[in-house]
């Protein structure tokens, strides 16, 4: 619900870029964690914060991917955005696992894979910001305090 409101206020591109940035920056401290119990004090808040960035990015990605599509093609557009996410997961996990496996010490490999994850995520932010242009009429901005028509009835 919060991501939808943010998209209505700031637009899909902004929410997608900020969400990915939060996700990437919340992952960054994990690159430097050790194997001791003190690491939990960093790990749990970082995962919690990263979760919100991740969810906001998914909602913004889906809204952006289905905006402006005729009603009779909404199912297809939603399916394509979901498929894109599933393919990215299916390809990304083995790639990051292979990166982690290049190191002889397990924790070093995990740190390297997390570092690659951060770089790819933040590079995606740059691509989204530079290449995803807002379309006219894609986001309807309501004056402060006004409700959408379907809520006003």
C-alpha positions as CSV (number, residue, x, y, z in Angstrom):
1,X,0.0,0.0,0.0
2,X,2.8,2.4,0.8
3,X,4.6,1.7,-2.4
4,X,1.4,2.4,-4.4
5,X,1.0,5.7,-2.7
6,X,4.6,6.6,-3.3
7,X,4.3,5.7,-7.0
8,X,1.2,8.0,-7.2
9,X,3.1,10.8,-5.7
10,X,6.6,10.5,-7.2
11,X,6.2,8.2,-10.2
12,X,7.2,4.7,-11.0
13,X,10.7,5.5,-12.1
14,X,11.6,7.4,-9.0
15,X,10.2,4.7,-6.6
16,X,12.0,2.0,-8.6
17,X,15.3,3.8,-8.5
18,X,15.0,4.6,-4.8
19,X,13.8,1.1,-3.9
20,X,16.7,-0.5,-5.7
21,X,19.1,2.0,-4.1
22,X,17.8,1.2,-0.7
23,X,18.1,-2.5,-1.4
24,X,21.7,-2.2,-2.7
25,X,22.9,0.1,0.0
26,X,21.3,-2.1,2.7
27,X,23.2,-5.1,1.2
28,X,26.5,-3.2,1.3
29,X,27.3,-3.7,5.0
30,X,26.8,-7.4,4.6
31,X,29.9,-7.5,2.4
32,X,32.0,-6.7,5.5
33,X,30.4,-8.9,8.1
34,X,32.3,-11.6,10.0
35,X,31.1,-14.9,11.3
36,X,30.6,-13.7,15.0
37,X,27.4,-13.0,16.9
38,X,28.0,-9.2,16.7
39,X,27.3,-9.5,12.9
40,X,23.7,-10.2,13.8
41,X,23.4,-6.6,15.0
42,X,24.1,-5.4,11.5
43,X,22.6,-8.3,9.5
44,X,19.0,-8.1,10.9
45,X,18.5,-4.4,10.5
46,X,20.2,-4.4,7.0
47,X,17.9,-7.3,5.8
48,X,14.8,-5.5,7.3
49,X,15.6,-2.2,5.5
50,X,16.6,-4.0,2.3
51,X,13.3,-5.8,2.3
52,X,11.3,-2.6,2.1
53,X,13.5,-1.3,-0.8
54,X,13.1,-4.6,-2.5
55,X,9.3,-4.7,-2.2
56,X,9.0,-1.1,-3.3
57,X,11.1,-1.9,-6.3
58,X,9.0,-4.9,-7.2
59,X,5.7,-2.9,-7.0
60,X,7.2,-0.1,-9.0
61,X,8.5,-2.5,-11.6
62,X,5.1,-4.2,-12.0
63,X,3.2,-0.9,-12.2
64,X,5.7,0.5,-14.7
65,X,5.5,-2.7,-16.8
66,X,1.7,-2.7,-16.9
67,X,1.0,1.0,-17.1
68,X,-0.6,2.2,-20.3
69,X,-1.4,-1.3,-21.5
70,X,-5.0,-1.8,-22.7
71,X,-7.3,-3.6,-20.3
72,X,-7.6,-6.7,-22.5
73,X,-3.7,-7.1,-22.4
74,X,-3.2,-6.5,-18.7
75,X,-2.9,-10.2,-17.9
76,X,-0.2,-10.6,-20.6
77,X,1.7,-7.6,-19.3
78,X,1.5,-8.8,-15.7
79,X,2.6,-12.3,-16.8
80,X,5.6,-10.9,-18.7
81,X,6.7,-8.8,-15.7
82,X,6.4,-11.8,-13.4
83,X,8.3,-14.0,-15.8
84,X,11.1,-11.4,-16.1
85,X,11.5,-11.5,-12.3
86,X,11.5,-15.3,-12.2
87,X,14.1,-15.5,-15.0
88,X,16.3,-13.0,-13.2
89,X,16.1,-15.1,-10.1
90,X,16.8,-18.3,-12.0
91,X,19.8,-16.8,-13.7
92,X,21.1,-14.6,-10.9
93,X,21.3,-17.2,-8.1
94,X,23.6,-19.6,-10.1
95,X,25.8,-16.7,-11.2
96,X,26.2,-15.4,-7.7
97,X,26.8,-18.9,-6.5
98,X,29.5,-19.4,-9.1
99,X,31.1,-16.1,-8.0
100,X,31.1,-17.3,-4.4
101,X,32.6,-20.6,-5.4
102,X,35.6,-18.9,-6.9
103,X,37.0,-18.3,-3.4
104,X,38.5,-21.1,-1.3
105,X,37.2,-19.6,2.0
106,X,33.4,-19.8,2.1
107,X,32.8,-16.4,3.8
108,X,35.2,-14.7,1.4
109,X,33.2,-16.1,-1.5
110,X,29.9,-14.9,0.0
111,X,31.3,-11.4,0.5
112,X,32.5,-11.4,-3.1
113,X,29.0,-12.5,-4.3
114,X,27.3,-9.9,-2.2
115,X,29.7,-7.2,-3.5
116,X,28.7,-8.2,-7.1
117,X,25.1,-8.1,-6.1
118,X,25.5,-4.5,-4.8
119,X,27.3,-3.4,-7.9
120,X,24.7,-4.9,-10.3
121,X,21.8,-3.5,-8.2
122,X,23.3,0.0,-8.1
123,X,24.2,-0.2,-11.8
124,X,20.6,-1.0,-12.4
125,X,19.6,2.2,-10.6
126,X,21.7,4.2,-13.0
127,X,20.2,2.4,-16.0
128,X,16.6,2.9,-14.7
129,X,17.2,6.6,-14.0
130,X,18.9,7.3,-17.4
131,X,17.0,5.0,-19.7
132,X,13.5,4.7,-18.3
133,X,11.7,7.9,-19.4
134,X,8.4,8.8,-17.8
135,X,5.5,8.9,-20.3
136,X,2.9,11.6,-20.4
137,X,-0.2,10.5,-18.6
138,X,1.5,7.5,-17.0
139,X,1.1,8.8,-13.4
140,X,-1.9,10.9,-12.3
141,X,-0.9,13.2,-9.5
142,X,-3.8,14.3,-7.4
143,X,-3.8,17.6,-5.4
144,X,-3.1,17.1,-1.7
145,X,-6.2,15.7,0.1
146,X,-8.1,14.6,-3.0
147,X,-9.1,11.0,-3.5
148,X,-9.2,8.9,-6.7
149,X,-12.6,8.8,-8.4
150,X,-13.3,5.2,-7.4
151,X,-12.8,6.1,-3.7
152,X,-14.9,9.2,-3.9
153,X,-18.0,7.3,-4.9
